[in-house]
Amino acid sequence: MRAASVGTMVSIFGVRGWQNYVLPIKRLDMATRVVTLDGATWDALGEGSRYALLNVPTERPGEWFLDAANGTLHLRPDRPAWQPSTSVIATLPCLIAVEHGSNIVLSGLQLQGSTAEGAGVCISQSDTVTLQALRITDTGDGVRLDHATHVRVLHSEIARTGGYGIVLRNRSDATLVTDNWIHDVGSLHQDASGIWFDASSGNVFSHNRIEDAAKFGIGGGSLTSGGAYDNVIEYNEIARTNQRTSDGGGIMVIGWAQDATRDVIRYNFVTATSAFGNIGWDGKPHTTFQDPLTRLVSEAIYLDDWASGVDVHHNLLCGNIGGMELHSGWDNSVHDNILIGNSGIAFAIGAENWLGPGAHPHPMVNNTIERNTVILDRPSTGQSGVTAVRGGDDTAHFDHNLYAGPGLNAYSFHHEPDHIWSSYSFGIDAWRGRGQDTGSVVGATAAQVVLRDGAVRVIGAADPPAPLSLGEIGRAEDRAGLAERVRESCGLR
């Protein structure tokens, strides 16, 4: 038995594939092939936990090894023109730290390089701080708030982070995050999101462009730290998220407090969500990476773990895997959304929770799915279609929706109490026989969706929904190209 090299670490996922952990290696036993880690994990480690060793001798371009015993850094450059004189090694955990401050403005700064567990800007126990026109790159987190209120993050770029783009920790309330470009986040902590809020309330996340995130574009809510209420997620453009985990998506709110959050999710454009992992939604590990459509979980909008009292409306969801999922919550209203060309289930409803009934049991009831437009462009199967309901008939009520497209068939509607990806599939007549969608319009050619005059419009229907304007979505400086991105992602003419 021998000790691991000083500084050798492992990045390893838990058995569910939801989150990775970066931990030091304490000991290696080469005879028994046992690795002892120095630290704990929230999720168990076991069969199927994928991992990668960090800080080991390497021949791969772009990687490095710190030989602490001899005080030598070995670097394999990934650019032929690289010169040692141009290297900068980060040593600060926070490039700028604000503690117990108020009425502070930071503007026009370029911040590059923090320690892996650090951040570009750290604000704690402070009030009324404005960050504007910043460029933060190659940091742990981009901006980190902890018990900080009335913070504004405006017109900034945050990129190439090891962790979150912007993270709000416990009781960071009344934050405004608007008109930012957040991209390429979560290279080290692969459960990180573009924006994450924990036990924080009254925040507004608006007009941001968020791309290429390891887990969610925007996510958060109440976990173990306390409740989160009255958060608004609006007018964001979100693309290519959930690139590193088996369960994630574009926008997510979670509700472990098991009460009404009164959150609002509206006027967002979400496209090209993905999923990545070797552990399926059923918890079974595999030696190969699984098909995101049939084996993993990825939703454009995700109301997870008892998220309740959420209003989700006027969102445009195109080219994702799943459209929306509601998991164990109640009194949610999903209305006036447009879903086009998503490859999985448009509306997945799951009453049963992996945590059991929770501390404050409440039935999953009174969820309404109304006045939405769904265009299916591929034939429905057991893993794709309009609905997949796991729960009783009172779990969710569907009505006054518009379902169209060549993918509609006898397998488009799923309702089976025991399993969300159901083999119990049927067409619209049987679905209506359960009291669902009795006032909805259904037909392959019932309507079309087009892009005209700066708005997404439904045409051909007798009573079409109001046009969804693109005029306010995303960052102001990106809107010139937004229509073309929507046209391409949604397959519109």
N, C-alpha and C positions, 0 to 999 in steps of 0.2 A: 504494500500500500504506500502511496506517495501523495504528497500535497499537490494541489493544482498550482500552476504558475500564478504568481502574484498578478491580480487584475484580470484573470480569466473569468468570463461570465457566460451565462447562457440566456438566450431569449426563448422562452418555452410557453406554449399555450396550454390552458386548462383543458380538461377532457371534453368540455362542451364546445370548444373552439371559438368562444366569444371574446377572450381577452388573453394577451400574452403578458408574461412576467419577466423582467430583466433582473437576474439574481447572480450574485457571486457563486462560483464553485468553490466549495470548502475542501472537498477531497475527491480524488479519483482512485478507485480500486480497479486496476486493469485486469486483475485475475478474475474477479467476479463481474466485471463490467458494470459496476455500481457507481453512480455519481451522487455525491451528497452536496446539497445546496445549502447556502447560508441565508435562510430567509423563509418566509411563509407565503402561501398563495391563498386567495379567496376561493378559487375553484380548484378542485382536486387535480392532481397530475396522475397520469396513468396511461394505459394503452391508447394509442392514437394521439397523444400530446406531441405535436410537431415542434421541433426545436432547432436552434442554430447556435453554435459556439461563437463567442465574441472575444476579441483580443487574443487571437492565436496566430502563430506564424502563418503567413499566407503568400501565395504567388499570384493572387488575383489582382488585376489593376483596379486602383481606387480604394484598396483596403490597406490597413496598417496594423502594426503590432507594437505595443509598448513593453519593452523588456525592462521592467522596473528594477530588477536586481542589478542590472548593469547600467541603468540610466540611459538607455538608447531607444529611440523611436525609429522603427523600421516602416517605411512607407513605400508602397508600390504605386507610382503615379498613374493616373488614367489619361493624362494629356502629355504628348511628347515634348511640348514647349515648357512644361513646368520646371521652375527653378526653386531650389530650397529657400532662397532669399525672400520669396513671395509668400511664405507660409505664416499663418497666424494660428496659434493654438489657444483656444478659449480656456480661461481659468476662473472667470467670474460666474457665480450662480445667477446673479441678476445684473444685467448691464446698467439698468436704472431701477432703483428701489425707492418707493415712496411709502413711508410709515407715519401714521398719525398726522397726515397732512390734509390741507384743504385749500380750495381755490388755486389750483395749480394747472398750468397749461404747458404741455410739451408739444412742440410743433416742428415739422420739417427735418427731423433727425433720421439718420440712417444707422441702424444698429445691427451688427453682425457678430454671431458667435457667442454662445454661452456654454456652460457645462451642460451635459446631457440631461440632468435633472433640474436645470435652471430655467430661466426665461429672459426674454428681451426686456420686458418691463414688468416689475412686481409691485402691486399696490395693495397695501393691507391697512386695516383700521383707519381708513381715510375717506374723505367726502369731497365731492365736486372737483374731480380731476378730469381734464380733457387731454386726450391724445389725438392729434390730427396730423395728417400728411406725413406719417412715419413710414419707413421701410424697414421691416424686421425680418432677417433671414438667418438660417443656420443656427437656430437656438433650440433649447429644449421645448418649452412652450413659447408662443409668441408674446401674449399678454396674459398675465395671471392676476386675478383679483381674489382677495380673501377678506371678508367683512369690509368690503369697500362699497360705498353707496354713491349714487349720482355720478358715476363715471361715464364719460363719452369717448367712444373710439370711432373716429371719423376719417374717411378719405385716405385710408392707409393700405399698404400692401404687407401681408404676412405670408412668408413662404419658406419651404424646406425646413419644417420643424420636425424634431424628433417626437414631440408630443402634440398637444393641442395648438390650434391657431390662437384661440382666445378661450380661456377657462374662467368661469365664475364659481368660486368656492362658497361655502356656507355663508348665507346672509349677505351676499353681494347683490343688493336690491337697486331698483330704479336705474339700471344701466341702459344706455343707448349705444347700440353697435350698428352703424349705418354707412353705406356707400364704401365698403371695403372690398379688396380683392384678397381672398384667402385661398391658398392653393398649395398642393404638395405637402400635406401634413400627415404626421404619424409614421415616420420612417423607422423609429425605434420602438415607441410604445404604440403598437399596432391596433389598439382599441381606441385610439385618439380620434377626435372629430374636429371639424373646422371651428365650430363654436360649441361649447359645453357649459351647461349651468346646473349647479347642484344646490338644492335647498335655497334657491334665490327667487325673488318675486318681483313683479312689476317691471320686468325688463322688456325692451323692444329690440328685436333683431330684424333689420329691414334693409332692403335695397343693396344687399351684398351679393357678390359673385363668389361662389365657393366651388372649387374644383379639386378633384384628385385627392380625396381624403381616405384614410385607412378604414374608418368606420362610418360615422354619420357626417352629413354636412352640418346640420344643427341638431343637437340633442340635449336632453337633460330632464330635470324634474325633481321628484322626491325619491330619495333612496334611504340610506340609514341616517342621514344628517338632519332630516326634518322636511317639512312641507315646502312646496313651491307653487305659487299661485299667480294668476293674472299676467302671464307672459304672452307676448304677441310675437309671432313669427310671420313676417309679411313681405311681399314683393322681392323675394330673393331668387336668384338664379343658381341652381345647384346641379352639378354634373359630375358623373364618374365617382361615386362614393361607394363605401363598403368594399374597398379593393383588397382588404387583408383579413377579414373575419367571416365566419360562417353565419352570422346573424347581425344584420345592420340595415342601412339604407340611407335615404335622403334626409328626412326630418323625423325625429322621434321625441315623444314626451312619455315619461314614465311616472307612475303614481303609487309608490309604496305606502304613502300616507293613507291611501284608500278613502279619499274624500274628493269633492269637486274642485278641480283646479282652476276652472274658468279661463283656461288658455284659449288663444285664438290662433289658427293657422290659416292664412288666406293669401291669395294672389301670388303664390309661388310657382315657379317653373322648375320642375324636377325631371331630370333625364339621365339615362344610362347608369342607373344603379347596378351594382354587381354583387358578387359574393365569392369567397375564396376559403377553402378549407377541406379537410379530409374527414370531418365528423358531421354526419347528417343531422337533420332536424329531429330524428328519432334517437339521437345519442349514440349511435353505433359507429365505432371507429373503422376507418378503412386505410389501406396502405397507399391508395391513390387519391388525388384530389377529386372531389365530387362535382357533379353537374349542378351549377347554381340554380337552374330552373326546377329540377325535380328533387334535389336532395338538400338544398341549403335554404336559408331564409334571407330575403332581401326585399324591402318594401320602400316605395317612394315616400309614403307617409305612414308612420307606425305609432299607434297609441298602445303602448306596452304596459303590462303589469298593473292593471287597475286604473289606468289613466281615465278619468271620468269628467263629465261636464265640459268637454272640449268642443269648440265650434270650428269645423273644418270646411271651408268654402272657397269657391272660385280659384282653385288651384289647377294648373295644367301639368299633367303627368304623362310623359311620352317616352317610349322606348326603354322602360325599366323592366325589372323582373316582376315582382308583385306591385299592385297599385297601392292599396291601403290594407292595413291590418288593424283590427280592434281586438285587444286581448284582455278579457276579464273586466273591462270597465262598463260603466252605465251612464245613461243620460248624455251620450255623445250625439252630436248633430253633424252629419256629413251631407252637404248639399251643394248643388250648383258647381260641381267640379267636372273637368273634362279629362278623360283617360283614353289614350290612343296608343295602340301598338305595344302594350305591355305584354310580356311573354307568359306571365303567370296568372294568378287569380286577381281580378280587379278589386273585389272586396272580400277579404278573409276575416271571419268572425270566430274567435275562439273563447269559449266561456271558461274552460278548465285552465288552471294556472299551475305551473311547475312548482310553485312554492306552497301549494295548497290553498286553503281559504284565506290565509293572511290573518293579521291581528284584528281586523275589523271586518268580518265577513259581510258581503253584500252580493246579492245575485246580479248576474250580468243581464240587465233588462233595459228597456226604454231607449235603445239606440235607434236612431232614424237615419235611413239612407235614402235621400229623396232629391229629385230634380238634377240628377247627375247624368252625364253623357258618357257612354262607354262604346268605343269602336274596337271590335276584335278583328285583327287582320290575319289571324291564323286559326286553324280549326281547334276547338276546345277539346281537351283531354281530361284525364283524372287530375292533372296538375295545372290546368289552365282553364280559363273561362271567366264568367261574370262573378259568381259567388262560390264561397266555400264556408258553410256555417257549421260550427261544432257547438251545439247547444240546443235548447228548446226553441219553439216557435216564437216565444216572447223575448228571445235574446236580442233580436234586431228586426226592425220593420222596414221593408223596401217598398217604395211606391213612387209613381210619377217620374220614373227614370226613362232614359232613352238608350236602348241597346241596339246597335247596328254593326254591320261589317260582315265579311265573308266567313269569319270564324264562328258565328253562331250556329249551334247544332244541338243534337239531343244530349250532349254532354256539357252544356254551358253552365248548368246550375247544379250545385252540390250542397246537400244538407244531410248530415249524418251525425248523430250525437257523440260518437266516440272518437272521431278522427277528422282532423281538419283537411287533409289531402284525401278526399273521400273517393271510394269506388262507387258510392251511391250518387250517381249523376243522372240528370234528366233534363228535358227541354222545358220550354216556358209554360206549357199547359200544366204539367205536373207541379211545377214551381208555384203557379198561381193557385193550384189546388190546395196548397198550404197557406193560402191567404196572403201571399207575397206578390208584389208588383202587379196588382190587379188593375191599376190605373196607368201602367207604364206602356210605352210604345216600343215594340220589339219587332225587328225584321232586318234581314241582311241589307236591304236597300232602303231602310226607313229614313236614313239621313246621311249626309256627308258633312265633314268638317273641312273648312277652307280657311286660308289666311288672306284677308282682304282689308285694306285701309287701316293697317296697323292693329288689327284685332282678329282673334280666332273666332270663327262664326260657324254655327250649325245651320245647314240649309237643307231644304227638302222635307222637314218635319212640319206637321200642321201647327204646332205650338212650340217653336224653337226657343231655347234659352237665350238670354241676353248675350251679346258678344262679349268676349273676354279680351279687354284691351291689354296690349303689351306696353303701353306708354310709360308705366311706372315701375316695371319689373327690372330688377338688377341695378347695377351701378350706372349712373348717368352717362359716364364716358364710354360705356360698352353698348349702349342701346342702339347705336347705328347698325351694329351687326346682329342684334338680337333676333330680328325677324327672320333672317336667313338661318340662324341656328335653330329656331323653332321649326321652320319649314323642313329642314333636314331631319331633325330628331323626330318630328311627328309625322313625317311623310305627307305634308300638306301641299296642295297646289295653289 
